C-alpha cells in the first residue's frame, strides 16, 4: 500500500473526528458509558 494513501486516509479520519467532536461533544462517550 502506498504511504501517500495511508497519510491521506489518516488525515481524513482525524479531520472527521474533529468535526464529529465539534458537533457531538461527548455524545458517543456518554452513550457508551450508559450502555456499559
LUMDOMI-539346 format. One record per residue (C-alpha): residue in one letter; chain; x, y, z; residue number from 1. Coordinates in steps of 0.05 Angstrom, whole numbers, plus 5000, padded with zeros to 4 digits. Example, Ala and Ser with C-alpha at 12.3 -4.5 7.8 and 13.67 -1.06 7.14 Angstrom:
2
R_a_A_5246_4910_5156_1
R_s_A_5273_4979_5143_2
% end
This chain:
36
R_x_A_5000_5000_5000_1
R_x_A_5030_5067_4981_2
R_x_A_5046_5111_5040_3
R_x_A_5010_5170_5010_4
R_x_A_4944_5133_5014_5
R_x_A_4956_5118_5088_6
R_x_A_4973_5191_5101_7
R_x_A_4911_5216_5064_8
R_x_A_4866_5165_5099_9
R_x_A_4893_5182_5168_10
R_x_A_4886_5257_5156_11
R_x_A_4814_5247_5133_12
R_x_A_4799_5206_5195_13
R_x_A_4829_5258_5242_14
R_x_A_4791_5314_5205_15
R_x_A_4725_5275_5211_16
R_x_A_4735_5262_5285_17
R_x_A_4749_5336_5296_18
R_x_A_4684_5354_5261_19
R_x_A_4644_5300_5297_20
R_x_A_4671_5323_5365_21
R_x_A_4653_5395_5350_22
R_x_A_4581_5376_5331_23
R_x_A_4571_5319_5381_24
R_x_A_4610_5336_5444_25
R_x_A_4614_5274_5487_26
R_x_A_4552_5242_5457_27
R_x_A_4584_5176_5437_28
R_x_A_4624_5173_5501_29
R_x_A_4563_5184_5544_30
R_x_A_4524_5132_5505_31
R_x_A_4579_5081_5514_32
R_x_A_4583_5096_5588_33
R_x_A_4508_5090_5597_34
R_x_A_4505_5026_5556_35
R_x_A_4561_4994_5595_36
% end
